[in-house]
Amino acid sequence: MFWKWLEDNFKYRRKCAIVFGRRRRNSVLEVSGSQKITQQQYRALLGCIDYLEQHIGVYGLFVTGGSVTHVKRIFDKLKAGCPLLLDYLRSAHAPRECAMAFHQFLSLYQVQVLPQRCVDVVLGDVAGVPKRLIALDVLNLLHEEYDDTRLHFAKRYLQLMRRYTLYGYLRPTEVHAVITPYLVVPKIFRGPDVRTNMQAKSMTLLELFLLAQLLDDPSALSEQLQQACAAYWQSN
């Protein structure tokens, strides 16, 4: 099982990276539909992430939408690539509305936060492979498949979800439920089978979020991946 997984996920990786580099680059972010992301929209999305990171502990973030009017207004500003979106968010104080509009935009424009090769690894024949090892492999592959704005956005998004997993949706009197992976599954795995193997996908995403800080240190990421591979090989 282990060697088959290694062959499937490493053997043709360099070839896939080369093919990926020939894809059209007229969209700042990778999309699976016909929509294109402009540089202005990209900067507006990063502004949303900046704002959400500052309000990660707001109750109901990514769960309740708040004012429908504010959600639509923020979405329209994202669509227009408004350069003053972050200023507007600060003055309006609408973190829940921002989170909802942000995810609506990713869904409508079919933004591929992770490259298809990473998604294929998670959806592949990985029965019996530890979720942490899969997550480390995906993060390592992310550096090979994406670069520039695509890589930066993927890092910012995954690290935002890490902060939300660790610090979001908390009140002193409630039990902390980890809901982040279930919220993000439709944003990563698109198509009619998005709910298939929901638990397995969610557990891998959770590991992915918790390890996302390693994206800032590729050498540490590579080292941890090698150690996880060696440990799994010894145990099998």
URTACOR-V139341 format. One record per residue. RES is the residue in one small letter. PHI is phi in whole degrees, -180 to 180 (* if undefined). OMEGA is omega in whole degrees, -180 to 180 (* if undefined). D_FIRST is the distance of its C-alpha to the first C-alpha in whole Angstrom. Layout:
BEGIN
res: <RES/RES>
phi: <PHI/PHI>
omega: <OMEGA/OMEGA>
d_first: <D_FIRST/D_FIRST>
END
This chain:
BEGIN
res: <m/f/w/k/w/l/e/d/n/f/k/y/r/r/k/c/a/i/v/f/g/r/r/r/r/n/s/v/l/e/v/s/g/s/q/k/i/t/q/q/q/y/r/a/l/l/g/c/i/d/y/l/e/q/h/i/g/v/y/g/l/f/v/t/g/g/s/v/t/h/v/k/r/i/f/d/k/l/k/a/g/c/p/l/l/l/d/y/l/r/s/a/h/a/p/r/e/c/a/m/a/f/h/q/f/l/s/l/y/q/v/q/v/l/p/q/r/c/v/d/v/v/l/g/d/v/a/g/v/p/k/r/l/i/a/l/d/v/l/n/l/l/h/e/e/y/d/d/t/r/l/h/f/a/k/r/y/l/q/l/m/r/r/y/t/l/y/g/y/l/r/p/t/e/v/h/a/v/i/t/p/y/l/v/v/p/k/i/f/r/g/p/d/v/r/t/n/m/q/a/k/s/m/t/l/l/e/l/f/l/l/a/q/l/l/d/d/p/s/a/l/s/e/q/l/q/q/a/c/a/a/y/w/q/s/n>
phi: <*/-63/-69/-64/-63/-62/-64/-61/-103/-122/-59/-106/-65/-64/-62/-64/-64/-68/-62/-60/-66/-90/-68/-63/-116/-81/-114/-63/-115/-71/-130/-99/-111/-90/-69/-122/-98/-86/-62/-67/-65/-59/-65/-66/-63/-64/-62/-62/-62/-56/-66/-66/-62/-76/-126/-66/-91/-66/-65/90/-59/69/-113/-112/-92/70/-76/-63/-62/-66/-60/-64/-64/-67/-60/-62/-70/-63/-61/-82/66/-61/-72/-106/-60/-63/-63/-63/-62/-66/-77/-82/48/-134/-65/-67/-66/-63/-61/-68/-65/-60/-70/-62/-64/-59/-71/-65/-87/52/-69/-91/-60/-106/-64/-59/-62/-67/-62/-62/-62/-65/-87/-78/-80/-118/-60/90/-85/-57/-61/-64/-66/-62/-63/-62/-63/-63/-64/-66/-67/-56/-67/-83/-88/-113/-147/52/-65/-63/-67/-63/-67/-60/-62/-64/-68/-63/-73/-63/-68/-65/-63/-67/-63/-84/-125/-85/58/-114/-136/-57/-97/-115/-79/-77/-105/-83/-110/-54/-59/-69/-74/-93/-48/-67/-84/-99/-106/-99/113/-67/-99/-61/-87/-69/53/-58/-66/-63/-62/-65/-65/-68/-63/-60/-62/-61/-65/-66/-100/-62/-65/-68/-64/-83/-139/-56/-67/-67/-63/-62/-64/-66/-64/-63/-66/-67/-64/-64/-64/-69/-62/-66/-76/-114>
omega: <-177/-177/177/179/178/-179/-178/-169/-179/-169/-175/-173/-178/178/-180/-180/180/179/-179/-178/-180/-178/-180/-177/-177/172/-177/176/178/178/180/179/-177/179/177/178/180/178/180/178/178/179/178/177/177/175/176/180/177/-177/-179/177/180/-177/-172/-178/180/-178/178/-180/-179/-178/177/-173/-178/-178/178/179/179/179/-180/-179/179/178/180/178/174/-179/-180/-177/-175/-179/-178/-177/-179/176/178/-179/179/-179/-178/-175/-177/-177/-180/178/178/180/-179/180/179/-180/175/180/179/-179/-176/-179/177/179/177/180/176/176/-176/180/178/178/-180/178/-179/-177/-176/-179/-174/179/179/178/-179/-179/180/179/177/-178/178/179/180/180/178/180/180/179/-180/-173/-178/172/173/-174/-180/179/-178/-180/179/178/-178/-179/-180/179/172/180/174/179/-180/179/-175/-170/-173/170/-177/167/-175/-173/-175/175/-178/178/180/-176/-174/-177/-178/177/-171/-178/-180/180/-179/-177/-177/178/-175/-177/-174/-178/179/-179/-175/-177/-180/178/-177/179/177/178/179/177/180/180/-175/-179/-171/-180/179/178/178/-178/-177/-179/177/178/179/-180/-180/178/179/179/-180/177/-179/179/-180/179/-180/-178/-179/*>
d_first: <0/4/6/5/6/9/10/11/12/14/15/18/19/22/23/22/25/27/27/28/31/33/32/36/37/40/38/38/35/32/33/31/35/38/39/40/40/43/43/46/43/40/43/44/40/40/43/42/39/42/44/41/40/43/43/40/41/43/43/41/40/38/38/42/44/47/50/49/52/50/47/48/50/47/45/48/49/45/45/48/47/50/50/52/49/48/52/52/49/51/54/53/51/48/45/44/45/44/40/40/42/39/36/39/39/35/35/38/37/33/32/29/28/25/24/23/20/19/19/17/14/15/15/12/9/8/8/8/8/12/15/16/14/13/17/18/16/18/21/21/20/23/25/24/25/28/31/35/35/32/30/33/33/30/30/33/32/29/31/33/31/30/34/34/31/33/36/37/39/40/43/44/45/41/38/35/33/30/31/30/26/28/30/28/26/28/29/26/24/27/27/28/25/25/25/22/19/22/21/17/19/22/20/18/22/23/21/22/25/26/24/26/29/27/27/31/29/27/27/26/23/22/22/21/18/17/18/15/13/14/15/11/10/13/12/9>
END
